[in-house]
Amino acid sequence: MAVENGEWVMRGLRWDDPYRIRTWQELVGYINEVGFLPLFANEIPGFSAEEHVSPDYWWTGSREQDPWEWREIIAASHQAAYGKFFDKKAGFISMEWLPYFANFRRNGYDFDSAWEDGRVTRREKLIMDILTDTDSGGDIVWTDKQILTTDLKRLAGFGKGGEKNFPGITTELMMKLFLVTADFHRRRNKRGDEYGMAVSVLLPPEAVWGYGQVTAAYDEEPAVSWQRICDRIKQVFPSAENESIVRLVGKQPRET
């Protein structure tokens, strides 16, 4: 997505291009092939969903053709993780690569230990406290209750007269892989009818795929996971500049 002559222009492939991604299932297949993929075009040519779909159907509401709708379907399918993972912008991570991102972005910490060591903020904890609980043994458990972000904001004490910057804090939690967008729902009026734009549902990835899956790479140094991710981008997109990779992925983590 770029601005040309003051207008937003979507990049992509011709409708009749044989390499064009035509369905959300094909997009999942490409995400799995590459390993992870930003939604929109960026500094690395080809490294986005936008550049592999038609530019003609964005924001049309067509579940069959609109990539903006596909992101909702993919998030709800749980076949890939969706969230603001790349320079605080939206994208996808395959199940194969999710553990490496979680290990690198969390620097080997679970949220409770990150809180104890001062690696997350008080406002981040306010949000995570709504989505987590402790069992009888005092261990953290993750709720799978689907709370709309509009309600999560209120429950966590954000909004008028309360805490500030709810969108920024949730974005930070997604960048740290403590939250993902697990679904989208539309709000309902008193008659039960849906209305308005779809609202995201945020959950800890452990609530979606289980602790073992998410933390499967915790046995390696976070810097090793970071290097895997950077090397994968260079492997698939050899022209990618190191500076561009770091801007999208993040800096190498410090030793824990």
N, C-alpha and C positions, 0 to 999 in steps of 0.2 A: 504494500500500500504506500503510495507516494503522492506528493502534491505537485501537480503540474498546472501552471497558469492559474493558480489559486483554487484548483479543484482536486479532490481526492480521486486518484486513479488506481484501480486494482490491476495488479499484474496477473498473468496466468497464461494458459494455453488456449489455442483455437478450439472451437467446439469439435471440429473434425480431426484434431490431432490424435493419433493413435496412442500417444503416451499420456493423454489427459486422464486424470482420476475421475471416475464417473459416479461412484457411489461412496457412502460412508464406510462400507465394508472394505472397498479398495483403499480408502484412506487409512484404515486400521492396518491393512496389509503393508502399506508403505511406511507407516510409523514403525511397525515391527521390523521391517527390512533395514531402515536407517538406525532405529533404536530410540530416537527422540526427535521432536520436530516442532519448531515454533509455528504458530498459526499464521502469522503475517510475515511478509518479506522483510529482510533485514540486511545487514552489511555483507552477509555471506550469500552470494548468488546461488539460488536453487534450494537453499536450506529453509524451506517453509512450505506449509500446505498451500498457501495462496498461489505460489508459482506453478503448482501442478494441477490446478483445477481451472474451470472456466471462470473468467471474470464477470460473466453476464448474469449470474443468479444470486449474487450476494444480497442478503437482506430482502429477499423476495418472499420469504416464508414458506417456500417449497421444501417439504421434508425430503423429497426425492433428489433435488438439485442444489439446494442452497447450503454451501459449506458452513454458514453461520448456524444453520439448523443441525448440521451434521455434528458440530461440536457438542450440542446438547445430547444427541443420540449416543455419541461415543462416551461421553461422561457418564451417562446413565447405564450404559452397557457394562462398564467397568472392565472393558477389554484393553484399555489404556488409561493412564492417569492424565487428567486434564486440570490445568490451573495456570497461574501466573508464575511460570518457572524460569523464563528466559529474560533477563534484564527487566524484571517486573512486568513482563508482557506474557500473553497467553501462549500455551503450547501443550504438547503431548509428550508423555514418556511411556515407553513400552514396559511390560511387566519384567522383561529381562533386565532392563537398565534401571528400573526404579530403585532397587537396593543400592546401586552405586551412587545415584543422586542423593538418596537419603543419607548414606554414610558420609559423603562429602559435604553436603549442605549442613548437616547437623554436627559435623565434626566428631562423629562417633557418639553423640549424646542422645539419650531420650529426653523428652521435654522436662520431666521432673528433675533429672540430674542437671540439665541445662539451667533450670530455674535456681537450683541450689548453688550452682557455681556462678550465678550472675550473668549468664549468657543470653538470657531472654528478658524482656521488659515486663513491668507490672501490667501494662495494658494487654500485652500478649497473653499473660496468664489469666486475665479476666475472661478472655474469650475461650481459652483452652479449658478453663474450669467448667464452663457450660457443657463442653463436649467430652469431658472425661469424668471419671469417678474413681473411688477406691473400693476394693472388695474387702471382705472380712479380715483378710490377712494384711491389709494396708497397701496392696499392690494397685497400680494404676490399671483401670479398665476403660475401654473406649466405647462411648455410646454410639449406636447405629441409628438413633432416632433422627429422622430427617427434619431439621429446623431450617426454615427459610432464613436467608441472611438478614432480611428485614426484621425478623423476630429475634435472631441471634444478636443483632445490634442492640435491641432493647433489653434483652435478658442479661447481656454482659455490662449494661450500664452506660452505653454510649448514646449520644444524641443530645437533644436540647437539655441543657442544665447538667449534663453528665460528661463522660469522657469524650475526647475528640479524636478525629482521624480514623474512624473505623475502617474505611477502605484501605488506607495505608497500612494499618496494622495487620489486617487479614492478608494483604499482599506480602508483607514480610513473612508471615507464617507459611504462606505457600512457597515463597522462595526458600525457606528453610526446610521445606517438605514436612512440616508439622500439620499442614492442612492441604486437602485437594478439593476440587469441585466434583462432588460425587453424583450430582443430579441437578435437574432444573424443574421447577413447578411454577404454575401460574396461580396467583391468588384467587380466592373465591369470595363472592359476595354472600349476603345473608341467605340468598336463595340456593347457594351452592354452585352458582355458575362461575366459570373461570373468566378472568378479565385481565387486561394489561399485559405487559411484557413478562416473559419467564424470569423467575427469580432463582438464583443459584442456591444450592444446598452445600455447605462446607462440612467436611468430616475429616478427622485424622485418617491418614491412609491405613493405619492399623485396623480401623473399624471396617474398612472396605475389603482389604485383602489379607488381614491377619498379621500379627506381630512377626512371625517367622519369615514371611515373604518380604516384608518391608525392611527388616534388619538383617537380611541374609548376607550382606557384605560387611557387617560390623567387625568381622575377624581380620580385615585388612586396614591398613592405615588410610585415613580419609584422603591424604595427598595422593595415594595410589589410585583411589577411585576417581579423583579429579583428573589425573593424568589419563586414565582409561577413556574418560569422556572426551577430553581434548584430542586424544589420538584418534578416536572414532570419527570426529568431525573432519580431521585432516585426511583420514582414509577415504571417506565418502566424498568430501569436497576439498580436493588437494589445493585449490587456489585460496582457501581461507587463510586470512592473515591472523597471526597469533593474537594481536590486539583485539581483533573482532571476536575471536573465540572467547577470550577472557571477558569481554564486555557482556557477551550473551550468557556465558556459563557461570562466571564469577572467578574471583581470585583463588589461587591455591590456598587451601586451609592451613592454618598454623598447627603445629604439633599440640596435641591435647595434653 
